[in-house]
Amino acid sequence: MIAFEHVGKRYGGRFEALANIDFRVRRGEMVFLTGHSGAGKSSLLRLVMRLERPSRGRVMVAGHDIDRLHHSQVPFYRRQIGVVFQDHQLLFDRSIYHNVALPLEIQGIEPREAARRVRASLDKVGLLHREKALPIELSSGEQQRVGIARAVVSTPALLLADEPTGNLDPQLSADIMALFEDFNRIGTTVMVASHDLALIARLRHRVLRLSDGRLVADEEAA
Ligand SMILES: Nc1ncnc2c1ncn2[C@@H]1O[C@H](COP(=O)(O)OP(=O)(O)OP(=O)(O)O)[C@@H](O)[C@H]1O
């Protein structure tokens, strides 16, 4: 699903944020990406989303060298990927329902079909009963679950998350990770950047560890 082939990323032509990164993630795998602050986790995820382009090497996603996408194809490419951020980036003047519906509106999905998908997504994260609420009325854990519902509403084959449990307490963090595992179980390829080593160790998935822009460990699930 994802292949990094000797990928390097320099910012401003000088600073080397990633060097010689080489790994593959199989379709249907769930992988954690870990490493100290500044190790390059976000940069790696941004390369997969094609928000950044590699300075060296190739990033292949679903068999395509994504650097070769024409710029007109990039929005379509990004819509195939579900993304969850730490600061869930909800629109605070829209209801929970309309936040989750947004990707479907952009794709021009017919409203009745969109409603069915939005409700299925909200049900999956346990928030169907809050569909009319505004984000401000929800706890931060609930807001994060809305972000996840929005990321999966288009049933993406690939789900990326950047520190999705950053601000949450241990129980809520475990709940969020369990949701990712649920999506992985139904076939979604999942890649989660996290520095929560205790949580990662309990979950028994493959771990890619970055340090100073290098891939220093690739540990298969125990
Ligand atoms: N747009 C940019 N321009 C210049 N330098 C950048 C840019 N984005 C990231 N960097 C630098 O690249 C390095 C890797 O950053 P990155 O955000 O990928 O790390 P990270 O592992 O996600 O860290 P954190 O856990 O703190 O978010 C850092 O030293 C950072 O300062």
The ligand as a Tripos MOL2 file, in Angstrom:
@<TRIPOS>MOLECULE
LIG
   31    33     1     0     0
SMALL
NO_CHARGES

@<TRIPOS>ATOM
      1 N1          8.0900   23.1450    6.6450 N.pl3     1 LIG1
      2 C1          9.2460   22.9750    7.3060 C.ar      1 LIG1
      3 N2         10.3010   23.7950    7.0680 N.ar      1 LIG1
      4 C2         11.4800   23.6190    7.7070 C.ar      1 LIG1
      5 N3         11.7120   22.6630    8.6230 N.ar      1 LIG1
      6 C3         10.6920   21.8260    8.9030 C.ar      1 LIG1
      7 C4          9.4220   21.9380    8.2680 C.ar      1 LIG1
      8 N4          8.6130   20.9630    8.7510 N.ar      1 LIG1
      9 C5          9.3510   20.2770    9.6450 C.ar      1 LIG1
     10 N5         10.5930   20.7940    9.7430 N.ar      1 LIG1
     11 C6         11.6990   20.2750   10.5950 C.3       1 LIG1
     12 O1         11.8880   18.9010   10.2650 O.3       1 LIG1
     13 C7         12.1400   18.1340   11.4360 C.3       1 LIG1
     14 C8         11.1200   17.0210   11.5330 C.3       1 LIG1
     15 O2          9.8560   17.6020   11.8540 O.3       1 LIG1
     16 P1          8.5270   16.7490   11.9760 P.3       1 LIG1
     17 O3          7.4250   17.6820   12.2680 O.co2     1 LIG1
     18 O4          8.4150   15.8560   10.8120 O.co2     1 LIG1
     19 O5          8.8700   15.8660   13.2840 O.3       1 LIG1
     20 P2          7.9040   15.0500   14.2440 P.3       1 LIG1
     21 O6          8.6100   13.7650   14.5370 O.co2     1 LIG1
     22 O7          6.5530   14.9750   13.6680 O.co2     1 LIG1
     23 O8          7.9030   15.9520   15.5470 O.3       1 LIG1
     24 P3          6.7030   16.2550   16.5940 P.3       1 LIG1
     25 O9          6.4460   14.9560   17.3160 O.co2     1 LIG1
     26 O10         7.3080   17.3020   17.4970 O.co2     1 LIG1
     27 O11         5.5530   16.7420   15.7820 O.co2     1 LIG1
     28 C9         12.0840   19.1070   12.6070 C.3       1 LIG1
     29 O12        13.4160   19.4580   12.9500 O.3       1 LIG1
     30 C10        11.3370   20.2880   12.0680 C.3       1 LIG1
     31 O13        11.7520   21.4770   12.6900 O.3       1 LIG1
@<TRIPOS>BOND
     1     1     2 1
     2     2     3 ar
     3     2     7 ar
     4     3     4 ar
     5     4     5 ar
     6     5     6 ar
     7     6     7 ar
     8     6    10 ar
     9     7     8 ar
    10     8     9 ar
    11     9    10 ar
    12    10    11 1
    13    11    12 1
    14    11    30 1
    15    12    13 1
    16    13    14 1
    17    13    28 1
    18    14    15 1
    19    15    16 1
    20    16    17 2
    21    16    18 1
    22    16    19 1
    23    19    20 1
    24    20    21 2
    25    20    22 1
    26    20    23 1
    27    23    24 1
    28    24    25 2
    29    24    26 1
    30    24    27 1
    31    28    29 1
    32    28    30 1
    33    30    31 1
@<TRIPOS>SUBSTRUCTURE
     1 LIG1         1 GROUP 0 **** ****
